């Protein structure tokens, strides 16, 4: 005990600096331990989430997809999911025919049966017109 007292009185600054260095190393080790702990926790959470999603996918496959693929309409549904047409189906494409003259565009008047009050200029006006039509019916 006398030796300890002797060194504390003789070299107080050296002991303080030594304790500061030891304290810094201890803080670095504590921070690394905490970061590793957080990494492990997030990895566990991600693993649990992945496991639940795989379990849900497996349950979907077992409970619905297998029965769906074994049904009589499976070929019909799978063809439509893959954008394949049946023999009696056709794609219809609507094209707007614009009237153009050889000299350029021509100003033609289109008869309008709507008055200015019935014109829809905004989504709110469209909603009010829709509600008005439904209420009047």
CORQUI-V482906 format. One record per helix or strand of 3 or more residues. SS is the DSSP state (H for helix, E for strand). FROM is the first residue (numbers start at 0). LEN is the number of residues. Records with the same first field share a line. If there is no record, write none. Layout:
SS=FROM-LEN + FROM-LEN
//
This chain:
H=1-9 + 11-59 + 73-8 + 115-3 + 122-14
//
